[in-house]
Amino acid sequence: MFRRLSIKQGIITAMMIVVSLALTVASVVFFVLFNNATAEVIHSSSREINKQVIMNYERYIDQVIETANYLTRKTIEMTEDQDNLQLISLYTQAAQMSQDIETIIMFDRFGVPFITGDERNTLANVSQASWFMSAVGNKEIFHFSAPHPQALFTSAILEVITVTKSIRYYDQGIVRDGVLMIDLTTENFRGLAQKTNLGDNGLILILDDSSNLVYSSRAICNEMTCVNKTLVDRIIFGGQSVQVEEDFMYLNVNTLKHTRWRIATFININSIFQTRRTMNIAIVSIIVGSLFLGFGFSVVLSKQISDPIHKLKNHMALIEQGDMLTEVKVKGQREVVALSKNFNHMILEIRQLLDRLVLEQKEKRKSEFLALQTQINPHFLYNTLDSIVWLAENNQNKEVIEMVIALSKFFRISISRGKNVIRVKDELEHAKQYLLIQKIRYNKKFDYEFQIQPNVNQFSVVKLILQPIIENAIHHGLSSEFETGKINISASTSGKKLLFEIENNGYGLTPSRIQELNQNMRSEEQANGVGLRNVYQRLKLYYGEEADVIISSEMDQRTNITLVVPLRKDYQDEKIN
Amino acid sequence: MKKLISLFSIFILLLLLGCSSKSEKVHLFIYNMNDPYIAALGNEIMRVGSQYFPMEIHDAFNSQVIQNERIEEVMKTKPKLLIINPVDRLGAYPIIEKAKELNIPLVFINREPLAKDLNLYQHAYYVGALAEQSGILQAELVVELFGNQPMQLNSMDRNQDNIIQMIIFKGEQGHQDAELRSEYIIQELENRGFTLEILTTEIANWNRDIAKNRAKLILPEYLPSVEVIVSNNDAMAIGVIEAMIELGIFIDHDDDGIIDHDTDTWIPVIGIDGIFEATQWMRSGHLYATVLNDAINQAYATVALIRHILQGIPLIELEISLTNQRYVWVDYKKYTLLED
């Protein structure tokens, strides 16, 4: 799977996969468990509070219902017995017994008080009051009004909740329907909300069956302005976490028994949410941090493992380019260090082998070179000496002298105290002396001419390279008995090259002959054209690729041999060791 | 490696899916399993319903808050349908609205929500019996007991004044069934020309123990005159019988453990519901008769309605036809061993 990656990438990828997988699984599990746990805590604790609130309100309501049921039963019994006076005192007692009950009155079906537990005179007709009409409208159930100012008496300005229920009674022996009305003071009703700790901005709302706001524990929250109410309308009933402006709340909507009211409690759960949020941030930062840390570690580790190998690899590339001298120094794992040690050892061996090889090659070249250099001389010396003898016999003393001087100069330069490289000036001088000797020997059958750029004299050149070429020019270029041969020798520079041209006006060479010469010259084997090959081999041995010999010719016109050598001034230490 | 990774991810996926599996259940919410009639009805619905769909029963222990909580939790699991026996029938409207929002069909049983609440939602139904009918049937049992002749009562009219002296044990004050049963027995007897004297109406909140305590308190006073005791349900009737036994009102002259209506001393007690225990008390002769609020038939009717709703069968094909597209009225039956 990781085969195409480098070691480093492989390690990083594998580590990152393992680290992130483990982290993700661990944190998802933790996250889910933690969030579930907190949700459960929020859920159950808010439900308990909500239950408590509902129980408080239901107790408040139950007490009214009980009283009303008792009075309903007693009313029909006592009115049947025409015990109305006793019933009135029962009503009064019931109203006084309960702290929450303010007024109890039974109206007939026209809204006129029939039995009243209050001495005060009621204001005129109540038959148009909504609480009266709803009791007449649905006779089966209790009807609870929203808190409102009690408008029954002129004297009282008191907030009450009016509870009504259809009731049966006897009026002069005839069963009639009336309405039992109980007004409850809201003091305790409101107090219940304050008793419960709902946290900052906690709220209790009570809504009727048409979703109208019956009661709000905080004045700020009324029918029009309350965000909370829209939330209650949305969830209908049940519990869930909601956000009210800045606050996280747990909203519980439940029904209140007997009333057809819904009660909604908003319990502040900011602190739990805050904890949860902090926890979640912590989890996320741990994940991110661990990922970075994991990444860092894997980078470092993979670097430690792969760097020495990389170093080794780069070093191998260096060796491929020819650098054998630097040793690779690798620190790191044992295996890689051992590997690099072995590698260094191997390179050392190779280097020693190479050095030996180079040395051997050098030796070989040197002996070859010297061998070639010494191939030149014998016949020329015998011939010249023969010529001198011949000249002396003919008493041509002047020529003898010239010849001997020339020969002497020739050899002096030839030997050059054992140097192999001499000044161009000396090499040219050597050629001149040779030509001088040969001209006399050949009885002036040829002419020669030097064209020398003055600046060439300062450079150096391998010695005895012109003489073999000139020898060839004389031998092969001037065979005609009738014509005077002409040999032009020039020395010049061209770029970084030094050019020596030896040209004769002999018959010239055919292209195939030139090709043959070129082949012979380059061949390792000994063959014809000793002189040319000798010069070529020596130039190559000494200068390498920089030197060349170029043969060109025009039939019956001229033959030109050009020696190309690099411009050098190494005549001071030219001695081959 | 790739296999491992894919296996691993499948495992994780399954874990996540496992948490949110869909509930295909029908849930039954009972107001209080301590109420023997309701317990019988609930168990019968469970027994019959489980043959057709997975079911789960929830007891509210007579607390609307607990029931609301359970309903809310169940609604989150996308149930197929909810059968609700509400604690507070007035508090049903938020449940109906919520179910409408979530498109969960509702079948209310035994305690009827207000019509305007049921009308909020097309798929809200009610299966129950008409309380009036139970009152009327109870009146018929009284009529038969006293010899069918309004002007010439039989020997059960102990003081021979042609007036039936009656004590009523009533369920919760303001409870629809309690009111209607108490009202219709009186009305029906009067319609048939009988003259009644209600010695007292005792409120015992459907509860056996409350009825027993009230009976022990008041019976000594009314014992000379009372000719029949009617109760809004069997539980209270049994409570009264227990009180009567303790007060020594039943006298088993031949000591055969059975109150023989012809030879032993007794006062007739009539209940409603026909619970299992009531049958036993009838066998022993303590309970004169009851009106069968047929739990078995109601359970069958409820399950038949649910099957039709869930399988999309037109409701018109139901054995008991729907009234007003949402009511299934199961008939009460007179239940006495004398006719067997």
Interface residues (C-beta under 8 A of the other chain):
Chain A: M1 L21 V25 R47 N50 K51 I54 M55 I65 A68 N69 T72 R73 N138 E140 I141 F142 K165 D209 I236 F237 G238 G239 V253 N254 T255 L256 K257 H258 T259 R260 R262
Chain B: M1 K2 F8 I12 Q64 V65 N68 E69 E72 M75 V87 D88 L90 G91 Y93 P94 I95 E97 K98 E101 L114 D117 Q173 G174 Q176 E179 T201 I203
